[in-house]
């Protein structure tokens, strides 16, 4: 039962990570009337600093949202790792 629960949580974790990545990085909308550019969460995007433009990022929501996105992403990766190790640990027994 614990293994099935961990597998379900792992699948939900991976799906959440993918949805958050797609909404924050790949969906960009430009309002035809105002010309404001937003991402999938509705955050207003602006031009990136030159150092990030060299890395391939052209528009971003700002430092605060970059930090929030990074923390959420790494937490979801950590949770997925813990769940995966729990599943693997149960398999060895």
GROMACS elastic network, one bead per residue, 0.5 to 0.9 nm:
[ bonds ]
;  ai    aj funct       b0    kb
    1     4     6  0.52532   500
    1     5     6  0.62110   500
    1     6     6  0.86283   500
    2     5     6  0.51089   500
    2     6     6  0.61328   500
    2     7     6  0.86239   500
    2    87     6  0.85093   500
    2    90     6  0.87159   500
    3     6     6  0.50940   500
    3     7     6  0.61578   500
    3     8     6  0.86683   500
    3    86     6  0.78107   500
    3    87     6  0.57626   500
    3    90     6  0.70044   500
    3    91     6  0.86900   500
    4     7     6  0.50572   500
    4     8     6  0.62128   500
    4     9     6  0.86080   500
    4    87     6  0.86691   500
    5     8     6  0.51958   500
    5     9     6  0.62115   500
    5    10     6  0.85558   500
    6     9     6  0.50350   500
    6    10     6  0.59653   500
    6    11     6  0.85787   500
    6    83     6  0.58526   500
    6    84     6  0.78105   500
    6    86     6  0.74536   500
    6    87     6  0.66671   500
    7    11     6  0.61986   500
    7    12     6  0.86288   500
    7    83     6  0.75290   500
    7    84     6  0.79306   500
    7    87     6  0.72707   500
    8    11     6  0.51836   500
    8    12     6  0.62449   500
    8    13     6  0.85614   500
    9    12     6  0.50576   500
    9    13     6  0.59929   500
    9    14     6  0.86072   500
    9    80     6  0.83415   500
    9    83     6  0.75786   500
   10    14     6  0.61996   500
   10    15     6  0.85852   500
   10    79     6  0.79858   500
   10    80     6  0.56780   500
   10    81     6  0.87290   500
   10    83     6  0.61005   500
   10    84     6  0.71559   500
   11    14     6  0.52238   500
   11    15     6  0.61486   500
   11    16     6  0.85446   500
   11    80     6  0.86342   500
   12    15     6  0.50957   500
   12    16     6  0.60187   500
   12    17     6  0.85314   500
   13    16     6  0.51260   500
   13    17     6  0.61780   500
   13    18     6  0.86812   500
   13    76     6  0.63938   500
   13    77     6  0.82424   500
   13    79     6  0.75092   500
   13    80     6  0.63823   500
   14    17     6  0.50572   500
   14    18     6  0.62155   500
   14    19     6  0.86603   500
   14    76     6  0.77017   500
   14    77     6  0.81971   500
   14    80     6  0.71500   500
   15    18     6  0.51028   500
   15    19     6  0.61244   500
   15    20     6  0.85476   500
   16    19     6  0.51825   500
   16    20     6  0.60854   500
   16    21     6  0.85023   500
   16    76     6  0.81542   500
   17    20     6  0.52501   500
   17    21     6  0.61183   500
   17    22     6  0.86286   500
   17    72     6  0.85174   500
   17    73     6  0.66792   500
   17    76     6  0.64963   500
   17    77     6  0.80015   500
   18    21     6  0.51018   500
   18    22     6  0.61077   500
   18    23     6  0.85635   500
   19    22     6  0.51757   500
   19    23     6  0.60771   500
   19    24     6  0.84843   500
   20    23     6  0.52194   500
   20    24     6  0.59887   500
   20    25     6  0.83040   500
   20    40     6  0.89115   500
   20    41     6  0.89845   500
   20    69     6  0.84838   500
   20    72     6  0.89488   500
   20    73     6  0.82879   500
   21    24     6  0.52925   500
   21    25     6  0.57345   500
   21    26     6  0.74867   500
   21    69     6  0.86764   500
   21    73     6  0.82133   500
   22    25     6  0.54169   500
   22    26     6  0.50525   500
   22    27     6  0.64656   500
   22    40     6  0.77876   500
   23    26     6  0.61344   500
   23    27     6  0.54559   500
   23    28     6  0.83619   500
   23    39     6  0.67359   500
   23    41     6  0.62845   500
   24    27     6  0.67184   500
   24    28     6  0.83963   500
   24    39     6  0.59105   500
   24    40     6  0.56676   500
   24    41     6  0.65816   500
   24    43     6  0.88583   500
   24    69     6  0.81121   500
   25    28     6  0.77252   500
   25    39     6  0.72385   500
   25    40     6  0.78662   500
   25    60     6  0.86228   500
   26    39     6  0.77865   500
   26    40     6  0.77905   500
   27    38     6  0.84115   500
   27    39     6  0.55748   500
   27    40     6  0.50565   500
   27    41     6  0.87568   500
   28    37     6  0.68597   500
   28    38     6  0.57424   500
   28    40     6  0.62526   500
   28    45     6  0.88164   500
   29    36     6  0.82190   500
   29    37     6  0.56581   500
   29    38     6  0.52623   500
   29    39     6  0.61223   500
   29    40     6  0.74818   500
   29    42     6  0.85302   500
   30    33     6  0.88442   500
   30    34     6  0.83661   500
   30    35     6  0.58440   500
   30    36     6  0.56398   500
   30    38     6  0.63967   500
   30    39     6  0.88355   500
   31    34     6  0.56498   500
   31    36     6  0.53712   500
   31    37     6  0.64741   500
   31    38     6  0.80969   500
   32    35     6  0.54825   500
   32    36     6  0.79856   500
   33    36     6  0.82817   500
   34    37     6  0.89248   500
   36    44     6  0.69762   500
   36    45     6  0.78620   500
   37    42     6  0.88246   500
   37    43     6  0.83797   500
   37    44     6  0.58904   500
   37    45     6  0.55606   500
   37    46     6  0.76567   500
   37    59     6  0.87710   500
   38    41     6  0.76020   500
   38    42     6  0.52322   500
   38    43     6  0.52157   500
   38    45     6  0.53284   500
   38    46     6  0.87906   500
   38    61     6  0.82098   500
   39    42     6  0.53034   500
   39    43     6  0.56167   500
   39    44     6  0.68637   500
   39    45     6  0.68470   500
   39    60     6  0.84546   500
   39    61     6  0.80226   500
   40    43     6  0.75033   500
   41    44     6  0.89929   500
   42    45     6  0.89348   500
   43    60     6  0.89753   500
   43    61     6  0.61730   500
   43    65     6  0.88525   500
   44    60     6  0.81701   500
   44    61     6  0.59093   500
   44    62     6  0.88925   500
   45    48     6  0.88615   500
   45    59     6  0.57614   500
   45    62     6  0.74423   500
   46    58     6  0.84659   500
   46    59     6  0.53920   500
   46    60     6  0.56083   500
   46    61     6  0.61302   500
   46    62     6  0.73205   500
   47    50     6  0.88875   500
   47    53     6  0.86332   500
   47    57     6  0.89144   500
   47    58     6  0.61692   500
   47    60     6  0.65238   500
   47    61     6  0.86289   500
   47    62     6  0.89288   500
   48    51     6  0.80422   500
   48    52     6  0.61386   500
   48    53     6  0.61503   500
   48    57     6  0.68919   500
   48    58     6  0.57253   500
   48    59     6  0.54237   500
   48    60     6  0.60011   500
   48    61     6  0.86441   500
   48    62     6  0.79211   500
   49    52     6  0.56192   500
   49    53     6  0.64210   500
   49    58     6  0.86673   500
   50    54     6  0.64038   500
   50    55     6  0.89501   500
   51    54     6  0.53343   500
   51    55     6  0.69117   500
   52    56     6  0.65976   500
   52    57     6  0.56257   500
   52    58     6  0.75493   500
   53    56     6  0.51170   500
   53    58     6  0.54643   500
   53    59     6  0.84233   500
   54    57     6  0.73782   500
   54    58     6  0.88513   500
   55    58     6  0.88555   500
   57    60     6  0.73525   500
   59    62     6  0.89137   500
   60    63     6  0.84234   500
   60    65     6  0.85243   500
   60    66     6  0.78502   500
   61    64     6  0.79760   500
   61    65     6  0.60375   500
   61    66     6  0.71232   500
   62    65     6  0.56331   500
   62    66     6  0.61261   500
   62    67     6  0.87848   500
   63    67     6  0.61781   500
   63    68     6  0.86395   500
   64    67     6  0.53064   500
   64    68     6  0.63280   500
   64    69     6  0.86847   500
   65    69     6  0.59039   500
   65    70     6  0.83376   500
   66    69     6  0.51749   500
   66    70     6  0.60681   500
   66    71     6  0.86279   500
   67    70     6  0.50569   500
   67    71     6  0.61291   500
   67    72     6  0.85858   500
   68    71     6  0.52239   500
   68    72     6  0.61631   500
   68    73     6  0.85296   500
   69    72     6  0.52017   500
   69    73     6  0.60245   500
   69    74     6  0.86077   500
   70    73     6  0.51147   500
   70    74     6  0.61269   500
   70    75     6  0.84661   500
   71    74     6  0.53167   500
   71    75     6  0.60290   500
   71    76     6  0.85747   500
   72    75     6  0.51596   500
   72    76     6  0.61732   500
   72    77     6  0.86401   500
   73    76     6  0.52446   500
   73    77     6  0.62527   500
   73    78     6  0.86601   500
   74    78     6  0.60678   500
   74    79     6  0.85676   500
   75    78     6  0.50077   500
   75    79     6  0.61327   500
   75    80     6  0.85415   500
   76    79     6  0.50757   500
   76    80     6  0.61108   500
   76    81     6  0.85738   500
   77    80     6  0.50807   500
   77    81     6  0.61839   500
   77    82     6  0.87283   500
   78    81     6  0.50379   500
   78    82     6  0.62383   500
   78    83     6  0.86191   500
   79    82     6  0.51350   500
   79    83     6  0.61431   500
   79    84     6  0.84837   500
   80    83     6  0.51399   500
   80    84     6  0.59867   500
   80    85     6  0.85368   500
   81    84     6  0.50612   500
   81    85     6  0.60959   500
   81    86     6  0.85165   500
   82    85     6  0.51772   500
   82    86     6  0.61477   500
   82    87     6  0.87032   500
   83    86     6  0.50013   500
   83    87     6  0.62565   500
   83    88     6  0.86378   500
   84    87     6  0.51105   500
   84    88     6  0.61610   500
   84    89     6  0.84948   500
   85    89     6  0.58873   500
   85    90     6  0.85100   500
   86    89     6  0.50363   500
   86    90     6  0.62608   500
   86    91     6  0.86916   500
   87    90     6  0.52180   500
   87    91     6  0.63419   500
   87    92     6  0.89938   500
   88    91     6  0.50014   500
   88    92     6  0.65016   500
   89    92     6  0.53779   500
   89    93     6  0.68620   500
   90    93     6  0.54632   500
